[in-house]
């Protein structure tokens, strides 16, 4: 098991002990990652955290378009090439025109 996944598993398990009245959206997110039902979510989150799109053996350029209001993967934790104002986690669904415009700019 990778380090990021182990850390997430530990933190998510600890969050289950917090009283319901003190839980925030962040602790609810951690609870979602806890236990066997959260195994895929833990793996996916760890894969994103450990992914390096700018490696030397990457033959295809990768550009990251990210929303500045994404609470699932906050902007401060990513190295976005383009930032869309007001964009959340489902950026292509909510601000599809803005994403399409960024793609046009990249392709030009």
N, C-alpha and C positions, 0 to 999 in steps of 0.2 A: 504494500500500500504506500502511496506517495505521501510525502510530508504534508502538503496542503490538504489532502483528503483526511489524513489522520487528525489534523488540527480542527478541521470543520466538524468531524465526527465528535470530538471531545467537546467543543464549544456548543454544538447543538444538543448534546446529551445534558450538559450543565443547564441549558436554558429551560429544560423541562421542569426544573425545580423552582423556577421563579413564580411567585404568586400571580394568578390570572389578572388581578387588578393592576399589577405593575408592568404587564407585558406591553411592549411597543410593537409597531410593525416589524422592526428588526428582530425582536425575539420570536415573533410568530414565524418569520422567515426561517430562523434557526430551528424552530420546532419542526418545520416542514422537512428539514434535512436530517432530523434525528431518526434513529431506529432503522429497521430493515426496509421500511417503506420509502425511506429517503435515500437509499443506496444509489439509485440512478441519478438523483439530483446532486448528491455529493460527488459522484464521479464526473458529471457534466460540469459542475462548478470548478472542480479541481482541474479538469482538462482545459477549461477556459483560462484559469489563473496561470497554468503552466505552459500555455501555448505561446510560441514565439514565431510570429508570421514573417519576421525579417531575418530568417536564418540564411546562411550562405547557399545551401542546397535548394532553396526555394526558387524554382525557375520562373514562376509566375508572380508578378507584383501583386501585393495584397494591400488594399486600402480600407481603413476602418472608418465608417460613418457612424457617429454616436450621438445620441440625444443628451442635452445638458440637464434634463430632468429625469433621467433614468435612475430610479431608486433601487432596482435590482442589481445593476452593475453601475454604480456611481462613476461619473466622469473622472473623479480624482484617482480612480484605480486603473484607468485605462490610458493608453497612448493613442488617442484618436487622431486620424489624419484630417477629418472634417467633423465639425460639430454643428448639429442642427438645433437651433434655439427652440425650446418648448417641447423637444422630443423626449418621449419616455422609452420604456423597454420594448414596446412593440412599434418601434419607429416606422417601419415600412407600412404598417396598417393605419396608423393615425396621421402621418405626415408624408404620404406617398409622393405627392408632387415635389416636395422639398428633396426627398431622397432621389427621385428621378432626375431632378435638376443637378444634384451633386454628381450623379453617375454620368450625365451628359458632359459636365465640366471635366471629369476625369478622362472620359473617352476622347475629348477634343484635343 
